[in-house]
Amino acid sequence: MKQRFVVSIIIIFAGIFSLVSAEGRSENTDSAVAAKQNDRDKVVSLDKITVTATRMETPLREVASSMSVISAEEVKMRQDEMMIDLLRDIPGVDVFQTAGVGTHSQVYIRGASAEHTLVLLDGMEMNDPMSPGRSCEFAHLTLDNIERIEVLRGPQSTLYGSDAMGGVINILTKKGKGKPSFLILGEGGSYKTFRGTGGVAGDWKWLDYSLNASRKFSKGLSAASEEYGNTEPDGYINNSVCGRVGIAPSDKVKIDFYGRYTGAENDIDNWGGPGGDDPNSKIYTDQTALKGQAHFLLFNELWEQKLNVAYTNNNRNTSNGTDEAHPFDSDRSTYRGRILKADWQNNLYIYKVNTITLGFEIEQERGESENSFESAQGPSSSVFKDRKSILGAGYVQDHIKLWNSFFTTLGVRYDYHKIFGNQLTYRVASAYVFDPLNIKIKSTVGTGFKSPSLFQLYSEYGSTNLEPEQSFGWDAGLEQSAWNNRITYGVSWFSNNFSNLIDFKGVFDSLGNFIGGSYENIAEAEARGVEVQASLQPINDLKLQAHYTWMKTEDKKNHSKLLQRPEHKVKASGTYRLLERADIGVDFMYIGTRYDFGYLSNIKLDAYKLVNLSISYDVTSNLSIFSRVDNVLDEKYEEVAGYGIPGTSGFAGFKLSF
């Protein structure tokens, strides 16, 4: 641990030394850096655009929903590599990972379970049909070639259907622009971690393109915490390729193709806590996502159409052979889940004050799995046969703009499923902007649902009598800016009620031995709280941000707090642009106490605080170097009971673009 700390300090000082000792700057380089600074100052004053809140480009000024938009520039400043790390910064979002990079990750929005968050990559669903609750595995999602990330909080089933009970995370890929540009990035650091990335982007006449490939390797730390005597490191490998290609034969027609492939391999342990180490247990993951989109403008641009066809494939294979500690026990498993989805969206700009959106969707999901076991008692196996489920839907939305100050979005959706029948959801979101005081008052109310997963319907513990899970949520708040947007703040009150939740009900004999069970609609939960955000930019080169989330949760079945949801969360950060060449960043995060699952009873996990430092320096207009130190205070904590978390870690690298 001391060695990692020393290495981290050396990296930071090396970065600072390169900053203060750089000489001989050319006039061309200075001009390029100055141009970058001017562009950076302009970005601050621009009103951000979202496409997630209404499924069309909408200024945030007109949006009543609670949402966060993270730009590519902000991603660069943070120096994050993985999607899961960036999501920790979002108000109302809780992230928990079992150990270091590549390990199982959970994301909760405003108290909703991980499977109640819909994750989209350029409109492609990333939720895995063959996870028990159909949740998304964030562990392998990199930030390569990402234009921005939009996080929409609260029930969103009216536009997005099943899985959007708690919110939507939408990840958008960069669009190529300008002359061909190339990117080469390299990084290395603690736990023998190395990362390499290469990319190309640009446009030419009617063609635009943006392609990227990366590889990440880490020897890692023990997934089962070292605090319990586990010493065997669990490594990780990630190979990712992603891209976007667009063809525009005319200004009224555009065709886009999106794709991402990730192949990952990570070592895992049997469990968290004492004796959890396993030297040869592995998970192999293959994720493929493909989409084609045709975009048309008709009747003098009064009718906009988008026709999308998307396919995602999630494959997971686990392997755990015999070893010294388990000479007779081994197991292998295979899981395969696929989603094929088509949707047709129509935006009608008939009146200046309203935009009508009509949409139709049809989705098929399929999944299968196979497990085999070997033990001293002999072999055994289980098979989940290829099963499929079809869901069709239609929705309508009206986005109303009056006097450029009052904005309302009304929506309703009808879903049909062969097993559970019909589901109707609605949403109303209104905002009023009072320009003399630069203040926006907003409120939303809506419902959400989640259809039972394939495993919950068709496994040996499943039941085709299950009904959809449901949610009802509302929020209200205000936002205000002053001093030419150099000071902004906002506050939101929210409440989410979850009913008809699917939970496993076990059956035990008179001695307490498990003899069976099934999934049933037997659980209810509630989450309510407050989100407060503020930012200050006293000078162009300095920006300070902070947010605080207070959340009260209750499992109404057990009258206890929901697991892994802290009552208090604080995040603060500051970035400073030095000498128009260097960016220095400081991050602080506090996570309050929360409960996690234990063998005999729930375990209370201690609160913790994290401090991270980062610095980047533009050597020339084409070359920048960067370094960061995570967990500077070497905080000892657990995000999930029994699993290890990296101590003080240092990383450094370079980025070459031309």
LINURLIN-V875231 format. One record per residue. N is the residue number from 0. RES is the residue in one small letter. OMEGA is omega in degrees with one decimal (* if undefined). Layout:
{{N;RES;OMEGA} {N;RES;OMEGA}}
This chain:
{{0;m;179.5} {1;k;179.4} {2;q;178.8} {3;r;-179.6} {4;f;179.5} {5;v;178.4} {6;v;-179.8} {7;s;-179.7} {8;i;178.4} {9;i;-179.9} {10;i;180.0} {11;i;-179.7} {12;f;176.4} {13;a;177.2} {14;g;179.8} {15;i;179.9} {16;f;179.1} {17;s;179.2} {18;l;-172.2} {19;v;-175.2} {20;s;-178.2} {21;a;-179.9} {22;e;174.7} {23;g;-179.7} {24;r;179.1} {25;s;178.9} {26;e;179.1} {27;n;179.1} {28;t;179.3} {29;d;179.6} {30;s;-179.9} {31;a;179.5} {32;v;178.1} {33;a;177.7} {34;a;176.5} {35;k;-179.1} {36;q;178.6} {37;n;177.8} {38;d;-178.9} {39;r;179.6} {40;d;180.0} {41;k;-176.8} {42;v;-176.4} {43;v;-173.2} {44;s;-177.7} {45;l;175.8} {46;d;-178.6} {47;k;179.2} {48;i;173.7} {49;t;174.2} {50;v;-173.8} {51;t;-173.0} {52;a;-176.6} {53;t;-175.9} {54;r;171.5} {55;m;-177.9} {56;e;-176.3} {57;t;175.3} {58;p;179.3} {59;l;176.6} {60;r;-174.7} {61;e;-173.2} {62;v;177.7} {63;a;-176.5} {64;s;172.0} {65;s;-177.3} {66;m;176.8} {67;s;177.3} {68;v;-178.7} {69;i;-175.8} {70;s;177.6} {71;a;178.2} {72;e;178.2} {73;e;175.7} {74;v;179.4} {75;k;-178.8} {76;m;-177.2} {77;r;-177.4} {78;q;176.3} {79;d;178.6} {80;e;-173.7} {81;m;-179.4} {82;m;-175.9} {83;i;-179.5} {84;d;-178.9} {85;l;-176.9} {86;l;177.7} {87;r;-176.0} {88;d;-170.1} {89;i;175.2} {90;p;177.3} {91;g;-178.9} {92;v;177.6} {93;d;-176.3} {94;v;177.8} {95;f;-177.1} {96;q;-172.8} {97;t;178.7} {98;a;-176.9} {99;g;-174.8} {100;v;176.2} {101;g;-178.1} {102;t;-174.2} {103;h;-174.0} {104;s;178.2} {105;q;177.2} {106;v;179.2} {107;y;176.5} {108;i;178.2} {109;r;175.2} {110;g;179.3} {111;a;178.1} {112;s;-178.8} {113;a;-179.4} {114;e;177.6} {115;h;175.8} {116;t;176.8} {117;l;-178.4} {118;v;-178.5} {119;l;171.4} {120;l;-175.0} {121;d;178.8} {122;g;179.1} {123;m;-179.1} {124;e;-178.8} {125;m;175.7} {126;n;-174.3} {127;d;-179.7} {128;p;-176.5} {129;m;164.7} {130;s;-173.0} {131;p;-179.7} {132;g;-179.1} {133;r;178.0} {134;s;178.1} {135;c;174.0} {136;e;-176.5} {137;f;-168.4} {138;a;-172.3} {139;h;-179.6} {140;l;178.1} {141;t;179.3} {142;l;179.8} {143;d;170.8} {144;n;-178.1} {145;i;177.5} {146;e;176.8} {147;r;176.9} {148;i;178.9} {149;e;-179.4} {150;v;-176.7} {151;l;-173.9} {152;r;-178.6} {153;g;-178.0} {154;p;-175.0} {155;q;-176.2} {156;s;-178.4} {157;t;178.0} {158;l;-169.2} {159;y;171.9} {160;g;-175.7} {161;s;178.8} {162;d;-175.9} {163;a;-179.9} {164;m;-177.8} {165;g;-179.1} {166;g;-177.2} {167;v;171.1} {168;i;-175.9} {169;n;-177.8} {170;i;-173.1} {171;l;-177.8} {172;t;179.5} {173;k;173.3} {174;k;-179.7} {175;g;-179.7} {176;k;172.6} {177;g;179.7} {178;k;179.9} {179;p;177.8} {180;s;-175.8} {181;f;-178.6} {182;l;172.3} {183;i;-178.5} {184;l;175.9} {185;g;-177.9} {186;e;175.6} {187;g;179.9} {188;g;-172.7} {189;s;-179.6} {190;y;-179.5} {191;k;-178.4} {192;t;178.6} {193;f;179.5} {194;r;175.0} {195;g;-177.8} {196;t;174.1} {197;g;-178.0} {198;g;176.6} {199;v;-179.3} {200;a;177.2} {201;g;172.9} {202;d;-179.6} {203;w;-178.7} {204;k;-175.2} {205;w;-175.4} {206;l;169.5} {207;d;-174.8} {208;y;177.6} {209;s;-174.0} {210;l;-175.9} {211;n;174.9} {212;a;-178.5} {213;s;174.9} {214;r;179.2} {215;k;178.4} {216;f;176.0} {217;s;174.2} {218;k;171.8} {219;g;175.5} {220;l;179.0} {221;s;178.4} {222;a;171.5} {223;a;-168.0} {224;s;175.7} {225;e;179.2} {226;e;-179.9} {227;y;176.4} {228;g;177.8} {229;n;-172.9} {230;t;-174.6} {231;e;-178.2} {232;p;179.8} {233;d;-174.0} {234;g;-177.2} {235;y;174.5} {236;i;179.2} {237;n;173.7} {238;n;-175.9} {239;s;174.3} {240;v;-180.0} {241;c;-179.4} {242;g;178.4} {243;r;178.5} {244;v;-179.7} {245;g;178.1} {246;i;-178.7} {247;a;-179.8} {248;p;175.4} {249;s;180.0} {250;d;177.9} {251;k;-175.7} {252;v;177.7} {253;k;177.1} {254;i;-178.9} {255;d;174.9} {256;f;-178.6} {257;y;177.0} {258;g;174.6} {259;r;175.0} {260;y;175.8} {261;t;172.0} {262;g;-174.9} {263;a;175.7} {264;e;177.4} {265;n;174.7} {266;d;179.1} {267;i;174.9} {268;d;-175.7} {269;n;179.9} {270;w;174.6} {271;g;179.0} {272;g;-176.1} {273;p;176.8} {274;g;-176.1} {275;g;-177.8} {276;d;172.3} {277;d;-173.0} {278;p;-173.4} {279;n;176.7} {280;s;-174.1} {281;k;170.0} {282;i;175.3} {283;y;-175.4} {284;t;172.1} {285;d;178.4} {286;q;178.2} {287;t;178.2} {288;a;-178.1} {289;l;-179.5} {290;k;170.3} {291;g;-179.4} {292;q;174.1} {293;a;-174.7} {294;h;-176.8} {295;f;171.0} {296;l;-175.1} {297;l;174.7} {298;f;176.6} {299;n;177.2} {300;e;176.0} {301;l;-178.5} {302;w;178.8} {303;e;-179.9} {304;q;172.7} {305;k;177.8} {306;l;-174.8} {307;n;170.4} {308;v;-175.5} {309;a;178.3} {310;y;174.7} {311;t;-177.5} {312;n;178.5} {313;n;177.1} {314;n;175.2} {315;r;177.0} {316;n;176.8} {317;t;-179.7} {318;s;179.0} {319;n;-177.5} {320;g;178.0} {321;t;176.6} {322;d;-175.5} {323;e;-178.9} {324;a;-178.4} {325;h;-172.6} {326;p;-176.9} {327;f;-172.7} {328;d;175.4} {329;s;177.2} {330;d;175.3} {331;r;178.5} {332;s;178.7} {333;t;177.2} {334;y;178.1} {335;r;178.4} {336;g;-178.6} {337;r;175.4} {338;i;173.3} {339;l;-172.7} {340;k;174.2} {341;a;176.1} {342;d;-178.1} {343;w;-177.4} {344;q;-179.3} {345;n;174.9} {346;n;-177.1} {347;l;-178.8} {348;y;-173.5} {349;i;179.9} {350;y;-179.2} {351;k;-174.6} {352;v;177.7} {353;n;169.3} {354;t;179.2} {355;i;176.6} {356;t;176.1} {357;l;-178.9} {358;g;177.9} {359;f;-178.1} {360;e;169.1} {361;i;-174.3} {362;e;173.2} {363;q;173.7} {364;e;-178.8} {365;r;178.5} {366;g;177.5} {367;e;177.7} {368;s;178.0} {369;e;-179.8} {370;n;175.9} {371;s;-174.9} {372;f;173.3} {373;e;177.5} {374;s;179.2} {375;a;178.6} {376;q;179.4} {377;g;-177.1} {378;p;173.4} {379;s;-178.5} {380;s;174.3} {381;s;-176.8} {382;v;171.4} {383;f;-174.3} {384;k;179.8} {385;d;-179.9} {386;r;178.5} {387;k;179.8} {388;s;-178.4} {389;i;-179.6} {390;l;177.1} {391;g;-175.9} {392;a;170.8} {393;g;-178.3} {394;y;176.3} {395;v;-179.4} {396;q;175.4} {397;d;176.8} {398;h;-171.8} {399;i;177.6} {400;k;-179.4} {401;l;175.5} {402;w;-177.2} {403;n;-178.6} {404;s;-177.4} {405;f;-175.8} {406;f;179.4} {407;t;174.9} {408;t;179.1} {409;l;-178.4} {410;g;176.7} {411;v;-176.1} {412;r;177.9} {413;y;178.2} {414;d;177.0} {415;y;178.1} {416;h;-175.5} {417;k;-176.0} {418;i;-172.8} {419;f;174.2} {420;g;-170.0} {421;n;175.2} {422;q;-179.5} {423;l;177.6} {424;t;-179.3} {425;y;177.1} {426;r;174.8} {427;v;-180.0} {428;a;-176.3} {429;s;177.8} {430;a;175.6} {431;y;-178.9} {432;v;177.9} {433;f;-171.2} {434;d;-179.4} {435;p;179.8} {436;l;-177.6} {437;n;-177.2} {438;i;176.6} {439;k;174.9} {440;i;-171.6} {441;k;174.7} {442;s;177.3} {443;t;172.3} {444;v;-178.2} {445;g;180.0} {446;t;178.3} {447;g;176.6} {448;f;174.8} {449;k;178.7} {450;s;178.2} {451;p;178.8} {452;s;177.8} {453;l;-179.7} {454;f;-179.9} {455;q;-180.0} {456;l;-164.5} {457;y;179.6} {458;s;179.2} {459;e;177.1} {460;y;-173.8} {461;g;178.6} {462;s;176.8} {463;t;175.9} {464;n;-180.0} {465;l;175.8} {466;e;179.5} {467;p;168.7} {468;e;-174.5} {469;q;175.4} {470;s;172.9} {471;f;-177.2} {472;g;175.2} {473;w;169.7} {474;d;179.7} {475;a;-178.7} {476;g;177.8} {477;l;176.3} {478;e;179.5} {479;q;175.6} {480;s;-179.5} {481;a;175.9} {482;w;179.8} {483;n;178.0} {484;n;177.0} {485;r;174.5} {486;i;175.0} {487;t;173.8} {488;y;178.6} {489;g;177.5} {490;v;179.3} {491;s;171.2} {492;w;-177.8} {493;f;175.9} {494;s;177.3} {495;n;176.1} {496;n;-177.2} {497;f;-177.9} {498;s;179.2} {499;n;-176.8} {500;l;-179.0} {501;i;179.7} {502;d;-179.6} {503;f;178.2} {504;k;-177.6} {505;g;176.2} {506;v;-175.5} {507;f;177.6} {508;d;-175.9} {509;s;178.9} {510;l;179.5} {511;g;178.9} {512;n;179.7} {513;f;-180.0} {514;i;179.2} {515;g;179.8} {516;g;-179.0} {517;s;174.6} {518;y;179.8} {519;e;174.5} {520;n;-171.8} {521;i;-172.1} {522;a;174.1} {523;e;-180.0} {524;a;179.6} {525;e;174.4} {526;a;177.6} {527;r;-178.2} {528;g;-177.3} {529;v;173.0} {530;e;179.3} {531;v;180.0} {532;q;177.5} {533;a;174.4} {534;s;-178.9} {535;l;176.7} {536;q;-175.4} {537;p;174.1} {538;i;-176.2} {539;n;-172.2} {540;d;-176.3} {541;l;177.7} {542;k;179.9} {543;l;-179.9} {544;q;176.7} {545;a;171.7} {546;h;-179.2} {547;y;176.5} {548;t;170.3} {549;w;-176.5} {550;m;176.5} {551;k;-178.3} {552;t;177.8} {553;e;167.8} {554;d;-173.0} {555;k;177.2} {556;k;-177.1} {557;n;-177.4} {558;h;179.7} {559;s;178.0} {560;k;175.7} {561;l;-176.6} {562;l;173.2} {563;q;175.1} {564;r;179.0} {565;p;177.2} {566;e;-176.9} {567;h;174.6} {568;k;179.8} {569;v;175.4} {570;k;176.4} {571;a;-180.0} {572;s;175.8} {573;g;176.6} {574;t;-178.2} {575;y;177.6} {576;r;-173.2} {577;l;175.7} {578;l;179.1} {579;e;-178.5} {580;r;-173.1} {581;a;172.8} {582;d;179.7} {583;i;-176.8} {584;g;175.6} {585;v;178.4} {586;d;174.9} {587;f;177.1} {588;m;175.5} {589;y;176.4} {590;i;-177.1} {591;g;179.8} {592;t;177.4} {593;r;-176.6} {594;y;176.9} {595;d;-176.7} {596;f;174.6} {597;g;-175.3} {598;y;-178.8} {599;l;179.3} {600;s;179.9} {601;n;-176.1} {602;i;176.5} {603;k;179.5} {604;l;-178.1} {605;d;172.1} {606;a;177.3} {607;y;178.7} {608;k;-178.8} {609;l;173.9} {610;v;178.1} {611;n;178.3} {612;l;177.5} {613;s;176.0} {614;i;173.3} {615;s;-174.6} {616;y;177.8} {617;d;178.5} {618;v;172.8} {619;t;177.7} {620;s;-177.7} {621;n;-173.9} {622;l;173.1} {623;s;175.8} {624;i;-176.8} {625;f;175.0} {626;s;179.2} {627;r;173.3} {628;v;177.4} {629;d;179.5} {630;n;-176.2} {631;v;-176.6} {632;l;-179.3} {633;d;-178.1} {634;e;175.7} {635;k;-177.1} {636;y;176.0} {637;e;171.4} {638;e;174.8} {639;v;-173.3} {640;a;174.3} {641;g;-176.0} {642;y;-173.8} {643;g;178.3} {644;i;-179.7} {645;p;172.6} {646;g;177.8} {647;t;-174.0} {648;s;179.2} {649;g;-179.7} {650;f;177.3} {651;a;-179.4} {652;g;-179.9} {653;f;175.7} {654;k;-179.6} {655;l;178.8} {656;s;-178.3} {657;f;*}}
